[in-house]
């Protein structure tokens, strides 16, 4: 079985090659150091396991392309630490393992071994966090305010846009800080960038599925010998 590694760290390449080939007998299919080349490398090698460095693609912008290019490969996300939201996003995209860059070689081998069989693997601390995590639901007004905050508007400008008082804006922000767990406007804006982007992508995916279903129904109803209105 082969492993394809996405990293631009030479020392990591050497260490992984040594651990994986000597302990598991895996072959190193290759190393890809640039995110735009990920999908092409995955399509070319079709590895059993892909070790995917989060440092090269912190927003997972290329992960869907890699998943489509090598649907049979098990992907392990490799990073120093994982936020709860990113871990959920990665699992939805098909990631089978979460490996810390500080993990001991024995833990790395266990993760690769599990992922190679298609099983999920993550460290106990991350698993416990995910078990107790619940997605944050925002009201329509909170989402509107967050969208304006992300655009860099001040409280007075947000109030004018939404037709509410500046005091009401401050009250909404206080609630959002507590709800999201942000310590300041910067952290809240970062949450907004990720949350609003994911919401738009989810809505786009839902609309695409609905349009596909409508087209499929239209084709099935337009069979030979039948008439459509």
N, C-alpha and C positions, 0 to 999 in steps of 0.2 A: 504494500500500500504506500501511497505517496502523500507528501505534505507540501503545500505551496505556502510561502510566507510573504506577507506584505509588510515590509519594514525598510527603513533607510539607515538602520544602525548596523554597521559591519560586525561589531562585537556580538550583537544579538544573533546575527546569522550564524556565526561560528559556534556559539553556544548551543543554539537549537539543533544545528546539524549534528553536533557531537551527541547530545542527549537523545535525540529521536532515532538516529541510525544505530547507535550502540545499544541502547536499552530496549527499543521496540522493534528494531529492524525495519523501520520506515525509510523509504527513499525520499530524498529532498528533490521535489519536482522542479523547484526554482525559487528565486527570490525576486520580488517586484518592488522597486523603491518609489514608485510614483502612482498616486491615486488614479489619474486618467487611464493608466494602463492595466488596472486591476481586472476589469471584465475580460479584456483580450487575453491576459495571462491565464485566467481561470478557464476560458473557452479552449485555449490551446492545450493545457495540461490535464484538465478534468481530474484534479487530485481527490483523494478520499477525504482529506482534511485541509482546510484553509485557516491559517493563523493570521488574523486581520488586525493590524495595528491601528488603534483608535487615534494615535497621534497624527497619522497621515490623513485621516478622514474623520475629524471630530464630530461632524454632524451626520455621519453615515450617509452622505449624499450619493456615494457610489455603490452602496451595499445592495440595493435592489438590482442594479445591473449585473453585479457579480452573481447574485442568486439566480438570475435568469440564465446567465452564461454557463453556470455549473450547478444545475438544480440537484444533482445527486451528492454534491460535496457538503460536508459538515463544516460549518464556520465557527471558529472560536475567536471571540473578541479579546484583544490583548491590550491592556491599559493599566496604568498605576491604580486607578480607582474608577468606579462606575456610579453615576447618579441613579437613583431609583427610576426616574422617568426614562433615562436613556436605556437602562436595562430592559424596561417594558417595551420600548420602541424596537430595540434590537431583537427581542424574542418574537415580536410580531413580524419582523422581517426574516425570521428563520434561523437566527443565531442559536447554536446548540451548546456553546460553552463560554464562560467568562473567566478569563485567567489574568491574575495580577502580574505585573512585571516584577514584583518582589517575591513571587512564589518560589518555593523550594523546587528543585528538580523533580522530586518524587511527586509533588502536587501537579506539576506540569505534565508528567507522564500519565497520571491518573486522568486528568482532564482530556488529554488527547485520546487516550484509550476509550473513554466513555463516548466522546464525540464521534469517534470512528465507527462506533456501532449504532450511531443515530440517537443516543441517549443525551439528555440534558445534564450539564455539570456546571456547578458554580460553588464558590466557597460558602461555608456555613453562614458567615456574617451577612453576605449579600442575600442568601436565601431567606434568612430570618427577616431582613428588612423588607423584602418583596412580599412576604406572607402578611405583614402588617400594614402594607401600603395601600392606600385607597386614592383613586384619581380625584383631583380637585375639580368640582363642578362649579362653573361660574354662571351667574345670571346674565341675561342679555345686556342689561345696563352695565354690569361689571366688565363684560367683554368689550363693550363700546369704549368704556373709560380706559381700559388697558390698551386698546388699539391706539387711542390718542396719546397715551403716555409713551408708547413705543415710538411714536412719530416725533417725540421731543417736546410736546406741548406742555406749557406750565399750567398750574391749577386754574388761573384766571382764564386762559385760553380754552381749557377743557370745559370749564363752566359755560363759556359762551357757545361752544360747539354743541353742547348737550342741552342748553337752555335751562340750566339749574344754577343754584348759587355756589359760590366758591366754598362756603362752609359745607355744603352737601358733598362736594368733590372730596374735601378733606376727610369727611366721614366714610365715604366709599373707599378711599385709599387706606384708611386705618383698618377697615374690614379686610381689604385685599392683602395687606401686609400679614395679618394674622392667619388668613385662610391659606395663603401660598407659602408662608414661612419665610418671606423676604425680610431682610433687615433694613433696606433702604430702597430708594427709587431705582437705582441702578440694577439691583438684583431683581426687582419687580419687572423692570423692562426686559431683562434677560429671560425671565420666565415667560413674559408676554411674547417675545420673539419666537420662542420654541412652541409655546402652547397655541398661539394663533396660526402659526405655519402648519402644525399638525392638524388643526381643525380644518383649515382650508384644504389640505391634502385629503383628509378623510371625506369631506363633502364632495370633492372632485371625483374621488374614487366611487362614492355612492352614486353620483349622477351618471358616471360612465357606465356602471353596472345597470342602472335603470334604463339608460338608452339602449344598451345591448339587449336587454330583455325585451324592450319594445320592438326592436328590429327583428329579433328572433320570432316573436309572436306574429309579426307582420308577415314574415316569410312562411311560417307554418300555416297561416290562414289563406295564403295565396297559392294553394296547390292547384294543379291542373284540374279543370272541370268545376272549379268553384269560382265564385265572384266575391269581390270585396267592394264595400261601399266607397 
